[in-house]
C-alpha cells in the first residue's frame, strides 16, 4: 500500500500541466465572422478542405493533397494562380488539425516546409510512452501525458508561440480546429462564438493548445481544459444560437452544438470544459462547414452575397487518411481475440461515423446548391452588375459544387497495402512519410470529378489544356 501511495503521489506531482488554456475576461469577445473570407481574385473558384485524424499519417496525406493542389495552375492572368490560392476554408481533426492549422498559420507562401518542420520530426520526443507503474497511475487519473508533452512540442517547434490572432492574415482562409467536448458529447470548434460564450478571447489562445486538444487521444493524453466559470462579461446569444434552441425542427447537430454553447453560460456544475480528440465526434473535420451552413439563415451563407454571385465552382475535399487493418481472424472459425476485437469495434464505429458524416456533408451541399441557384436567379441585373462588375455573360444557374472524399482506396493498389500498415503515431520513418505524401498527391491527380472541375475552371480562364502544367514546370 505504501508503494502504491508513493506512485500516486509521484503521478500527481508530475502530471499537473493541464490548463486551462483560456483566460477569462469581463468583456465579451467578438462573434465569429458572418461569412468566410472573400477571395482576393475574381471569386469564381472557392476551395474548402477538411483533413481527417490519424496522427502523422493523416498530416502527411493532407500535405500531399495541398502540394497536388499547388501543382494545378488555374489561371495566368493577371497573375499565375493555383488551386491553393483559392482555399477559403480549411479544417482538421487530430493529425489533420496539425496540417490545417499550419497552413492557416503560414499561408500559401510558408506552408511548404511542413515536411521538414513536422512530418519528419519526432513529435513524440516529449511524450511519456513507457509502460511504467507511474504511467499506469497517470492513465487511471485521466491521461498519461499533459500539456508539457505534445502541446509544448508544437508550441516550441512548429507554431512558434503563435495564438489564433496569427490566423488574421490578408487573403487567409478561415481555419476550423475540431476537438470534442466530453461533457456535452459534441464537437468543440475553436471559433469566436464558442469563446465568446466562455467569456474568453480566442485571439489569446495558443494554436498549439487547440491542435493538442484536437489530437488528445483518450488515456494517452489528459483532457485539455478550458475554463467555463462564466464571469459577467455581457454575453448575449448570437441570433443563430437562439433560433436553433427555439426551433423544434432545427438540425440535431446544430441544436446540440447550440446547447453546448449555452451550457457554458448556464450549466451550474460546469466550471471546466474537458476536451479530447476531435475524432470522437468528427474524424473527418467537416463540422465547421456543416455548422456554418446550418446556422447561416441565408441561401448563400457561409459565402457573402457578392461571393455567392461571383462563384462558378466550389470544390470541397475531404482528405481521409483512415487505414484498413489486416483482419487475419476473418479467415478462422474462432476469434477475434480481445485485443483484435477492441480494434475491430473501434474501426467499425469510426468507419460508420465517417460514412455518415460525409453523406451528411454531401446532402447539405446538394441542398445548398438549390438555394444558391434560386438566390442568384432572383437577383435584379443591377445587383448582379454591382457584385460582378458587369452582367455580361451572366448565367444564374452556372454554379458547380464538387464534394469529394479522398482516401488510400483512391491510389494504386500496389501502394495500399503498405499505406494501411502505417500506424497512427506522431513519429514515422521518412520513407512512410514520403509514401503518404505521394498518396495524397495521387488521390488528387486521379480523381475524375476534380479533373473535370479543373478543366472547366481552366477553360473559363483561357488556360490551354496543353499548358496545364505543374508548379515545377512553370
C-alpha positions, 0 to 999 in steps of 0.5 A: 500500500505504501508503494502504491501511495508513493506512485500516486503521489509521484503521478500527481506531482508530475502530471499537473500541466493541464490548463486551462488554456483560456483566460477569462475576461469581463468583456465579451469577445467578438462573434465569429465572422458572418461569412468566410473570407472573400477571395482576393481574385475574381471569386469564381473558384472557392476551395474548402478542405477538411483533413481527417485524424490519424496522427502523422499519417493523416498530416502527411496525406493532407500535405500531399493533397495541398502540394497536388493542389499547388501543382494545378495552375488555374489561371495566368492572368493577371497573375499565375494562380493555383488551386491553393490560392483559392482555399477559403476554408480549411479544417482538421481533426487530430493529425489533420488539425496539425496540417490545417492549422499550419497552413492557416498559420503560414499561408500559401507562401510558408506552408511548404516546409511542413515536411521538414518542420513536422512530418519528419520530426519526432513529435513524440520526443516529449511524450511519456510512452513507457509502460511504467507503474507511474504511467499506469497511475497517470492513465487511471487519473485521466491521461498519461501525458499533459500539456508539457508533452505534445502541446509544448512540442508544437508550441516550441517547434512548429507554431512558434508561440503563435495564438489564433490572432496569427490566423488574421492574415490578408487573403487567409482562409478561415481555419476550423480546429475540431476537438470534442467536448466530453461533457456535452458529447459534441464537437468543440470548434475553436471559433469566436462564438464558442469563446465568446460564450466562455467569456474568453478571447480566442485571439489569446489562445495558443494554436498549439493548445487547440491542435493538442486538444484536437489530437488528445487521444483518450488515456494517452493524453489528459483532457485539455481544459478550458475554463467555463466559470462564466464571469459577467462579461455581457454575453448575449446569444448570437441570433443563430444560437437562439433560433436553433434552441427555439426551433423544434425542427432545427438540425440535431447537430446544430441544436446540440452544438447550440446547447453546448454553447449555452451550457457554458453560460448556464450549466451550474456544475460546469466550471471546466470544459474537458476536451479530447480528440476531435475524432470522437465526434468528427474524424473527418473535420467537416463540422465547421462547414456543416455548422456554418451552413446550418446556422447561416439563415441565408441561401448563400451563407457561409459565402457573402452575397457578392461571393455567392454571385461571383462563384462558378465552382466550389470544390470541397475535399475531404482528405481521409487518411483512415487505414484498413487493418489486416483482419487475419481472424476473418479467415478462422472459425474462432476469434477475434481475440480481445485485443483484435476485437477492441480494434475491430469495434473501434474501426467499425464505429469510426468507419460508420461515423465517417460514412455518415458524416460525409453523406451528411456533408454531401446532402447539405451541399446538394441542398445548398446548391438549390438555394444558391441557384434560386438566390442568384436567379432572383437577383435584379441585373443591377445587383448582379452588375454591382457584385460582378462588375458587369452582367455580361455573360451572366448565367444564374444557374452556372454554379458547380459544387464538387464534394469529394472524399479522398482516401488510400482506396483512391491510389494504386493498389500496389501502394495500399497495402503498405499505406494501411500498415502505417500506424497512427503515431506522431513519429514515422520513418521518412520513407512512410512519410514520403509514401503518404505524401505521394498518396495524397498527391495521387488521390488528387491527380486521379480523381475524375470529378476534380479533373473535370472541375479543373478543366472547366475552371481552366477553360473559363480562364483561357488556360490551354489544356496543353499548358496545364502544367505543374508548379515545377514546370512553370 
